[in-house]
Every structure is written in C-alpha cells, then in structure tokens.
Amino acid sequence: QPELMRVVFYDYYTHEFVSDDYVLPTGGYINAQPGKYKMMVYNFDTQATLIRGDWDVPSLEAYTSEIPNSTRTNLLTKLNAFATKPNFVAPDPDEPIVYEPDHLLVGREDVEIVHRTGTQTIYAEASTIVESYYLGVRLKNRTHLASAQALLSGQAKSNKFGFEGGRSNESVILYFDMTAGVNDKEGGVDVLETTFNTFGKLPGEESRLWLTIVVTNTSGQTVSWQKDITDEFKDNPDRYIYIEEPEI
C-alpha cells in the first residue's frame, strides 16, 4: 500500500507540465485551473525506483540506479575465476548492472476541469508497471550457504510510463540477493530463492536471459552457477520460475 500519490496535470495538447499536487491513495482535494489535461498519478514513496523527466509526458521515466563500483568490481572479479568453464557466458563488462525496482503504481486519465462552483470529482485507477517473479533453484547443503548474489541479463533499463508499453529498449543486468529456503510447492525441497522485481525483459527482442549466481559458502569459497532462463519468461502468467537442474 503506497503512502502518497503524486497527481500531475499536463497540457492535453502540448503534453507539457502545468501543475502537481499530492493526495493519499484513497484520494483527496487538489487545486487545478479549468482546462483539458492529461493527468498522471503515481506513488511518490519508492526507494529503489527513481523518477526523472517530469517536465512533459513523453519524458516521464522510472529507472533504478547502478550498483556501486566496488560491488560491481567484486562480483566481476569472482566471475572471472570461472570464465574458463564450458559454455560460461561472462556478463558484458560495459553493460550497466542495476538494482531491482520497487513497484510503481501508475494511473493515466484524460480529464477536463470545468468552470463550476463546488467540487468536481475525478477518478483514476493506478496499477503497477513493475513485474514480480518468484525464482527458486534447487540447493544442496543449505547449511553451508553464507551469501548469494544473482545477475539477470536482458532486462529493460527503465519505463517511460507517460504512455502504456513504455519499456526501454536499452538492456541492463539486474542485481539481487538470494537466500536459502524451503519450497513447499515443489515438495518441501531446499532452494536458493527470492522474489525479484523488474521492468520486464527487452520488448520485442530475442536477447538471451542469462541467470548467473555467485554463491559464497561459510568457508569463504566461491561457486558460480549459470543458466539460460529465456524460456522460463515465456508463457508464464504466474511469474513462477523453479529450476530443478542443475542444482547448486
């Protein structure tokens, strides 16, 4: 449940910023001059999801920041040790590695505010532009796990949410942590798991989605694991991904 919603009015014809205000998710009172507008509503309490380009509708963009250079260098250094493994695909050193987004609830409405006394009621329904996936990988010897970081390639860099279907055509690598758990849906097996968020895979692209996991055990040893999970993203309305083999 969001804490605060930003309501932004843009000129209906030029799409340029006119005014903004803030209300609770259940609504509230705002002040706006009579006229015809494109109204954008979105929650204003996200931490990982950042907003830029709010001066006009086409420029409105949700994105996330890149991970620190120290974290990136540490990860890529660990993966370099496994670069000679058969069929291992190293992350592109020039591709940004970014944090996963928070959910951003967005509503879009064309509205006309008329000259009148009293109150005019405007309705808007907001829905998320972020996708959430459950990811589980079969795990052995879970008590030896110290930490696990995952990289997922082929993800959209941002979402220009002023219009529907605004996913970016620029590719990034998504970064997130995973933890040991038990997957009851698969019969109570030990898994390395997480629920991660993404703006989605690249639209209209056949890019491969490589999932790379760097696991550190309690002795300080590092193990890498990798799988092409492109097919797991197709025809997956439940957004549930479970990988039995190869286990970690």
C-alpha positions in Angstrom: 0.0 0.0 0.0 1.6 3.3 -1.1 1.8 6.2 1.4 1.4 9.1 -1.0 0.3 9.7 -4.6 1.5 12.5 -6.8 -1.1 13.9 -9.2 0.4 15.8 -12.2 -1.5 17.7 -14.8 -0.1 18.1 -18.3 -1.4 20.2 -21.1 -3.7 18.0 -23.2 -2.3 19.2 -26.5 1.4 20.0 -25.8 1.9 17.4 -23.1 3.9 20.0 -21.1 3.8 20.2 -17.2 1.2 22.5 -15.8 0.8 21.7 -12.1 1.0 19.0 -9.5 -0.3 18.1 -6.1 -0.2 15.2 -3.6 -3.0 13.1 -2.1 -3.5 9.9 -0.1 -4.0 6.6 -2.1 -7.7 6.9 -1.3 -7.8 10.4 -2.8 -8.0 14.0 -1.6 -8.6 17.6 -2.5 -6.4 19.3 -5.1 -6.4 22.7 -6.8 -6.3 22.9 -10.6 -7.4 25.6 -13.1 -10.2 24.8 -15.6 -8.9 23.2 -18.8 -8.2 19.9 -20.6 -5.4 17.8 -19.3 -3.5 14.6 -19.4 -3.4 13.6 -15.8 -0.7 11.3 -14.4 -1.0 9.7 -11.0 1.8 7.7 -9.4 3.0 6.8 -5.9 5.7 9.0 -4.5 7.2 6.8 -1.8 9.5 4.4 -3.6 13.2 4.0 -2.6 14.8 2.0 -5.4 12.6 3.3 -8.2 13.6 6.8 -9.2 11.7 9.3 -11.4 13.0 11.8 -13.9 11.9 13.8 -16.9 8.6 15.0 -15.3 8.6 18.3 -17.4 6.4 16.6 -20.1 4.6 13.3 -20.6 6.9 11.7 -23.2 9.9 12.2 -20.9 8.4 10.7 -17.7 10.7 7.8 -16.8 11.1 5.3 -14.0 14.5 3.8 -13.5 16.9 2.4 -10.9 20.5 3.4 -10.0 23.6 1.3 -10.8 25.2 -0.7 -8.1 28.4 0.8 -6.5 31.6 0.3 -8.5 33.1 -1.6 -5.5 30.2 -4.2 -5.6 30.4 -4.5 -9.4 34.2 -5.0 -9.4 33.9 -7.6 -6.6 31.3 -9.6 -8.5 33.0 -9.5 -11.9 36.4 -10.4 -10.2 34.7 -13.5 -8.7 33.2 -14.4 -12.0 36.5 -14.0 -13.9 37.7 -17.1 -12.0 35.0 -19.2 -13.8 35.5 -17.7 -17.2 37.1 -20.9 -18.5 34.1 -23.1 -17.5 32.5 -24.8 -20.5 29.7 -22.6 -22.0 30.1 -20.0 -19.3 28.8 -16.6 -20.6 30.5 -13.7 -18.7 28.5 -10.6 -18.2 29.2 -7.8 -20.6 31.7 -5.5 -18.8 30.2 -2.5 -20.5 26.6 -3.2 -19.6 25.1 -1.4 -16.6 24.3 -3.5 -13.5 21.4 -2.0 -11.7 19.2 -2.6 -8.6 15.8 -4.1 -9.0 12.9 -1.5 -8.9 10.1 -1.0 -6.3 6.6 -1.3 -7.5 5.4 1.9 -9.1 1.6 2.3 -9.3 0.6 4.5 -12.3 -2.7 5.9 -13.4 -3.3 7.8 -16.7 -6.5 9.8 -17.4 -7.6 12.4 -19.9 -9.6 14.9 -17.8 -11.4 18.2 -18.3 -11.8 20.6 -15.4 -14.8 22.8 -16.0 -15.8 26.2 -14.6 -18.2 25.5 -11.7 -18.9 26.1 -8.1 -18.4 23.2 -5.6 -16.4 20.1 -6.1 -15.6 18.2 -9.2 -14.7 14.5 -8.7 -12.1 12.9 -10.9 -11.4 9.1 -10.7 -8.2 7.4 -11.5 -7.1 3.8 -11.1 -3.4 3.0 -10.7 -1.7 -0.3 -11.4 1.9 -1.4 -11.2 4.3 -1.1 -14.2 6.8 -3.5 -12.4 6.7 -7.3 -12.8 7.5 -9.6 -9.8 8.8 -13.1 -10.3 9.4 -15.9 -7.8 12.7 -17.6 -8.5 13.9 -20.8 -6.9 16.9 -23.0 -7.7 17.4 -26.5 -6.1 20.0 -26.3 -3.4 22.2 -28.9 -1.7 23.9 -28.4 1.7 22.0 -25.3 2.5 23.6 -25.0 6.0 26.9 -24.2 4.3 25.5 -21.1 2.5 26.8 -17.8 3.6 25.5 -15.5 0.8 24.3 -15.4 -2.8 24.1 -12.7 -5.4 22.3 -13.0 -8.7 22.7 -11.3 -12.0 20.0 -11.5 -14.7 20.7 -10.1 -18.2 18.4 -8.9 -20.9 16.2 -6.7 -18.7 14.7 -3.4 -19.7 16.6 -0.4 -18.3 13.6 1.7 -17.5 10.0 2.5 -18.2 8.8 5.7 -19.9 5.4 5.4 -18.2 3.8 8.5 -19.6 2.4 6.1 -22.2 1.5 2.5 -21.8 4.1 0.0 -23.0 6.9 2.3 -22.3 9.6 -0.2 -21.5 13.1 0.8 -22.6 14.9 -0.9 -25.5 18.2 -0.4 -23.6 19.4 -3.6 -21.9 20.7 -3.8 -18.3 21.8 -6.6 -15.9 19.6 -6.8 -12.9 21.2 -7.4 -9.5 19.5 -9.0 -6.5 20.3 -11.2 -3.4 19.0 -14.7 -2.8 18.6 -16.7 0.4 18.2 -20.3 1.4 14.6 -21.5 1.9 12.2 -24.4 1.5 9.8 -24.6 -1.5 6.7 -26.3 -0.3 5.1 -26.2 -3.8 7.8 -28.5 -5.1 7.5 -31.0 -2.2 9.5 -29.2 0.5 12.8 -29.1 -1.3 15.7 -26.9 -0.2 16.2 -24.0 -2.6 18.1 -20.8 -3.1 15.2 -18.4 -3.7 13.9 -14.8 -3.9 11.1 -12.7 -5.3 12.6 -10.1 -7.7 11.2 -7.1 -9.5 11.9 -6.0 -13.0 10.6 -3.5 -15.6 10.5 -6.6 -17.8 12.6 -8.2 -20.5 13.5 -6.2 -23.5 10.4 -5.6 -25.6 10.3 -7.3 -29.0 13.8 -8.7 -28.5 15.1 -12.3 -28.7 18.0 -11.5 -26.4 19.0 -14.3 -24.1 18.3 -14.0 -20.4 21.3 -15.4 -18.5 20.9 -16.0 -14.8 24.2 -16.0 -13.1 24.5 -16.7 -9.3 27.6 -16.2 -7.2 27.5 -18.3 -4.1 29.8 -18.0 -1.1 29.9 -20.7 1.5 30.7 -20.5 5.2 34.3 -21.3 4.5 34.7 -18.3 2.2 34.8 -20.3 -1.0 33.0 -19.0 -4.1 31.0 -21.0 -6.6 29.3 -19.8 -9.7 26.2 -21.1 -11.3 24.6 -20.1 -14.6 21.6 -21.0 -16.7 19.8 -19.5 -19.7 16.2 -18.9 -18.4 14.8 -17.1 -21.5 12.2 -19.8 -22.0 11.1 -19.6 -18.3 9.9 -16.0 -19.1 7.7 -17.1 -22.0 4.1 -18.0 -21.3 4.5 -17.7 -17.6 1.4 -15.8 -16.3 2.1 -16.9 -12.7 5.6 -15.5 -12.9 6.9 -18.5 -11.1 10.3 -19.9 -12.0 11.7 -23.1 -10.4 14.9 -24.7 -11.6 15.5 -28.3 -10.6 18.6 -28.9 -12.6 21.4 -28.2 -12.4 21.2 -27.8 -8.6 23.5 -25.6 -6.7 
